[in-house]
Amino acid sequence: MDQLAGRGPARGRDVTLEGALKLMEAVEKEAFRMGVKAVVAVTNRGGRPVAVHCMDDSYIASYEIALGKAYTSVALKMSTAALKELAQPGGELYGIQHTNGGRIVIFGGGVPIVRDGEVIGGLGISGGSEAQDTALAQYGEKVIKEAADLWQSMSRS
């Protein structure tokens, strides 16, 4: 997976469009298999969108939610499912969803894209139940870890 992220002189590693599209294709196939009409978003290490795909007949609202999940996972370097626990009443991060212009999402479906221990992007999925979105995000993590060619297409120097 050397193309998921490469080294740049000042930027470090970042997600490429080619790699994002390959990751999204894999997640979309799994969503189709599950019967979920998902929106899949990939951001770079700065939380900026690299690519967003809306499956046919996906919810209009899922677009912003998927982007929010991808942004949250890269901005806080954790999955949105893990953040959910911390953001509950009485939790350490209770109320965090009201920060960052409301861009923080506190329910499952977002995961950071990690390369060699470094967060280089975010993956966000919206369109199914929270459990389905979380499962699809975890599937995306698995794809990243297992697919050497995906890393090669997602790297940028």
Phi, psi and omega in degrees: 000039183289344181268354175297316183215136176237182180256132173246161185301317182244335188275336189079221184262155178205159179278138176262162177297315181302314180292320179299317180295321178294317178297315181297321179300316180296316180294320179296322177298318179292320177299316178300316179300323180279348183082023180257131176264090191260159164252130182241126182235141175233131176246164174274186183294342177267005179081009179273140180299134171261317179200148175222130176240135175248114177294155180308133176065023175287161179293139177301318182296335183295337180300304181293325180294315179298316177298319178297321178293317178296316178299312182301315184293327177278322182293324183253000176056042177203164177288154177290335175294319177293321179297325180307316181296319181287338185264004178289156176310130183088350180282163182302328183245026179305127179093359183300334181294348179266004179261177175054040178063026180077013183279347182280128180250131186246037172219159190301154177130000178235138177220147174286149172265118187243136176228122180051042178080002182248131176284120184242000181177184179222149176239128178230137180231136175215144177148335178252198172290169177301319180297319179293316179298318178297316179298320179292321177296318178294325174299317177301319176300317180297317179301315181298317183290329188261338189260099181300322181291333177293316177301321181295326181274346183261000183269146175219132177266000000 
